[in-house]
Amino acid sequence: MLTLEELTSIPDGLLTIERTTDLHTVLKQPTLLHLEGEIKQPLFISVLLHANEDTGFFAIQSLLKRYQDKPLPRSLSIFFGNIAAAKEGLRRLDGQPDYNRVWPGTDHPECDETRLMQKVVDSIAKRSPFASIDIHNNTGKNPHYGCINNVKETSLYLASLFSHIVVYFETPRGVQSMAMSKLCPAITIECGKPHLAQGVEHASDFIETVLHLDTLKPHVNNPPKVDIFHTVARVTIPDSISFAFAGNINDNADNKVDTQQLKQEYDVLFSENIDQINFSKLPKDTVLATVKKGIEQPLKAWDDKEKDVTNDYFSLATSEQGRRQLKLTRSLMPAMLTLDKKIVRQDCLCYLMEEYKI
């Protein structure tokens, strides 16, 4: 059974760990660390909800090293999530639910993990948090951006301090930021790929900025300057469909691999660099993949109410060269396209977004 460890001082070894696969030697289970600062109302941070996304941990480590010999400007509560999966270097262990889908408000059946996250929220609620930041990485090529679950002024301002790119999403449910938004302004920050110093530095500096804030209301003459995008669909690949990322799917391109052979092996073939179109506005009829004969619809798209909206966004057509191609039915912007097949199976291929006007 999962238990929540709560600490009020930094445990020995936490600031010297060089790999999150070693974190279990310091923290034996999911841990909530409360540190007092000059301003008592705390900032809440969660890291390692996806345990192979290490930027959040090292950003916290970097920040705490800066304040070893001086008080924090504001109290800080930090949740270290999936310690067991971090030991294995995995997003989550087989048989575990996603640690960022089981927070209060989730559709997931009650389990040890849902009870754990309820305990975390209850503990933070008693402290009247100032704000909440959940730190993540992407597996594909993406810019750094902030995510919000409402378009309140305080949420937008908080996100704008991290990036001018802001994604507004309403599903999936059960994420940390959605649960915490009932208590305080809450955002998720996406810090690019893991293991990169740039992401650690950006996240750590952002946390320090928020620690020094007295308010989350922007100055009336200086509203947040952001580009907001709203997720309209989450795209998955059914387990019955095989897929690969290889070569270039364009008819006139010089392929680096024998895509003819691959098309015989796999139901769907995506370009090996499809993640490079993340946060690019794609026109209608953009080709996303080639599809084997006999496969009628290789992807599934789900809206915020989990309604199947696949045919609203994707269609199949045959090119002049005889290739069956998967195309967009309208202009859209993808985000979080990944080349990691395990992530695709555990979560999704990507999200589809449209510009959002307040």
N, C-alpha and C positions, 0 to 999 in steps of 0.2 A: 504494500500500500504506500502511495506517495504521501510524504509529509512535508510541510513547509518549515524550513529553518529560518528564524529571524535573529539577526545579529545587530549589535549597536557599535561595533568597532571593526576595523579592517582586519580580517584574519591573516595570520602569518603566511607569507608566500604568495598572496594574491597579486601583489604589485611586481613580482619578479617572474611570473609564469610567461614563457615565451610561445607556448602553443596551447590552444584551447583543448586539445586532446589530453592535456595534463591537468586540466582544471579540477577533475575529480579527486586529485590528491589534496586539494585544499577545501573544496566544497563537495560534500558527500551527496547532496540532494538539492532540489530547487531551493534557492536561498533569497531572502529579502533582507538587504543590508540598509539600515537606517543610520545616517550620519548627520550630526547637528551642525548647523551653520549660523551665521549672524542673523539672518532672517529665518524665523522658525517655520514658516509655511513652506513645505518641501516641494521640490521638483521631483517627479517620479520618472525613472528611466527603466525600460526593460531591454534586456539583451539576450541573445541566444535562444529566442523562441524557435527560430530555425537554427539548429545547433552548428551547422557548417558555415554560418554567416558570422564571421568573427570580428568585423569592424567595430561593432558596438562594444564588445568586451575590451578591445585594445584602446578604444576611445576613452572609456571609463578609466582604464588603467593609467593612461597618459594624463588624464585630468587629475586623478587622485595623487599622482606623483608630484604634480605641480603644487599641491596643497598639503604636502606632508608636514611642512613646518609653519603653516599658517592656517587660520580658520577658513572654512568654506564661506563664500558670501551669502549662501542660502542653504538651508538644510536639503539633504539629498537622500532619496530612497531609491535603491537599485534592486531590480529583480533579475537574478541570474536563472534562466529558464531550464532548458533541457540538458542537464548535466550528463545524463546517461548517453544521449546521442552525441554530445560534444566529444566524449571519450572516444567514439568510433569515427569522428569526423563526418557525421551524417546529418542531414536535415532533420530526420526523425528515425527512430528504430522501426523495423517491421513490427506491426502490431500496435504501435503507438498512434494515437491521433495527432494531428498537427497541433502544436502548442499555440499557434495563432489562429485557431478555429474553435477553441473551447472556452473562451471567456464568457462571462454573463451576457445573455442575449443570443447564445449559440443555438443552432438547430441540432447539434450533436446530442445524442442520448447522454444522460447523466453517467458519469464515470469518475475514476480517481482524478483525472486531469481537470474535469469541469469543477469538481469540488476544490481542487488546489487553487485554480484561478479565482474562484469566489472568495477564498481565504485571503488571497493577495489584495483583491479589490476592497474587501471589508477592512483590512489593516490600513490601507492607504486612505480610505474614506474617513477614518477616525482622525487623520492628520490634516484634513481639508487641503488637498494638494493645490499648488499654484498652477501647475501645468503637467502634462504627461508627454513623453517622447518614447516611441518604440523604434528601435534601430535595426535596419535590415540591409541586406545586400541583394543584388540581382545576379543571376547566372549568365545572362546574356549581356550584350553591350547596350547600356542605357546611360543617360546623363544622371547626375544627382538630382533628386526631386523630392518634394514633400507630398504627403497624402493626407487628406482630411475627409471626415464623414459628415460634415455640415459646412455651410458657407457663412457661418457667423464671423463677425469682424475680428474677434480675438483669435479664432482658428486660422483665418487667412493671414493675419499679422504674424502669428507664430511660424507658420509655414514659410512666409516670405523672408524670414530671417535666415532660412536655410538655403532657399533657391527661389528663383522667379518662376520655376515650373512647378505647378501644383496640380495634383490629380484628386478629383472629388469622386469618391466611390461609396456605394451603398451596400454592395455585396462583394465578397462573402461576409456573412455574419459570423459572430463569435471571435472577431479580431480584438486585440487589446485596445486599439484607439477608439473603437466604437463603444466598448464597455466603459472606458475611462472618460469619454466625452460627456457622460452623465454627471461626472463630478467636477470637471475642469476642462479648459481647452486642451485638446489631445490631438497629436499628429503622429504619423509614421514618417520616418525619413529613409529614403532609399539611397544608399551610398556607393552605387556602382558595384563592381565585382569585389569579392572578399580578398583578403591578404594584401591589399594595396595601401601604402603609406598615405597616399592622397586622401583616401576615404576616411582613414583614422583621424588625420589632422582636421579635415573638414568637420567631422562629427564632434570631435573633442572641442574645437573652437566654438561650434554652435552651442553646445551644452554650456560652456563657460559664459557665452553671451546671455543665455537665458537665465543663468544663475544670478547675473547682475541686474536683471530687469526689476523694476518696481511695479510695473503694470504691463498688461498685454493689450492695452488699447492704443492704437496708433494715434499720432498727433493729427488733429483735425485737418491741418494743412498738408499732411504728408501721408495719404492713404497707401496701403500696400500696393506695390507694383508687381503684379503677377500675371502669368498666362495660365488660365485654368482650363483643365480638360476633364470631362466627365466620362467615366467608363460606362459603356452602353451594353457590353457583352463580354462574357468570359468564354474563352474558346478551349475546348477539350478534344482529345482524340480517343474514341472508344477503344477499349481493350482489344476488341476483335480486329482492329486495323493496325497493320504493321507499317512502320515509317522509318525514314533515314534522312540524314542531312549530308548531301554530297554533291560535288560538281556545281554546275550552274544550269538552272532549268530553262534559261532563255533559248529559243530556237536557234538564234544566230551566234551563240557564244561558243567559244572553244572550251569544252569540258575538260576538267583536270582528271576525271575518272570516267570509266565506261558506264555512263548512265543507262544505256540500253540494258546491260546486265542487271543493274540495280533495280530498274523498273520491273524486271521480271521477278525479282526477289521480294520487293516491298510493294505494299498497296499505295503508298504515298511517298513521293520523293520531293523534299524541300531543298532549296539552295543551301550550301554549306555555310554561307554568310548571311542567312536570313535575319539574324539578330541585328544586323547593321541598319535595318530599316525601322528599328524602334524609334518612336517619337518623330517619324517622318510622315508628312501628310501624303497619303497615297491616293492617286486618282481612281475613279471607277474603272473596272476591268483590269486592274493590276493583277498579274499572274503570281500566285503564291506557291504553287506546287504542280507537279505532274501526277496524274492518278491512273492507276492500272485499270484496264478494261474490266467491267463487271462491278466496279465499286461505284455505288450511286452517290453517296455523300460521305466523305471520309472524316469530316469534322462535325463537331456540335458546338453551337453558340447558345449561351444561356443569358437571359436578361436578369435584372435585379430581383425579379420574382421567381427566378428559376424556370421560366417558360422557355421552351425550345424556340429560338428565333433564327435558326441556322439559315433558312432560305431568305431571310431578310438581308443577309450579309455575304453569302457565298453562292456561287453558281458554277456549274461545269460546262465547258465548251470544248470543241475540237478545233485545234489550230490547222492552218493550211498544210503543215507537215504531218498531220495526223495524230498529234499528241493530244491527249485528254488533259485539260488544264483546269485548275481550280482558280477562280477569279473572284475579286470583290465586286459586289453589285452596286456599291456606292463609295464615295470618297470617305476614307477613314484614316485614323492614326493608330497603329499598334503600339503596345507597350509590353515590356517584360517577355518578349519573344526569347526563348532559350534554346540552346543546342544540347542541353542536358536531358537525355531521354528519361532518366529516372525522375527528374523534376516534372517533366511533362506527364508521366504516369501518376505521380503522387499528387500533383496540383493541376496544372493546366499548361497549354502551349503558349497562351498570351492573353492579353485583354485588348479590346477594341475601344477606342475613345473618339469623342467629338469635342470640339471647342465649346466651352460653357460661358455664357454671358450672365452676369449678375443683374 
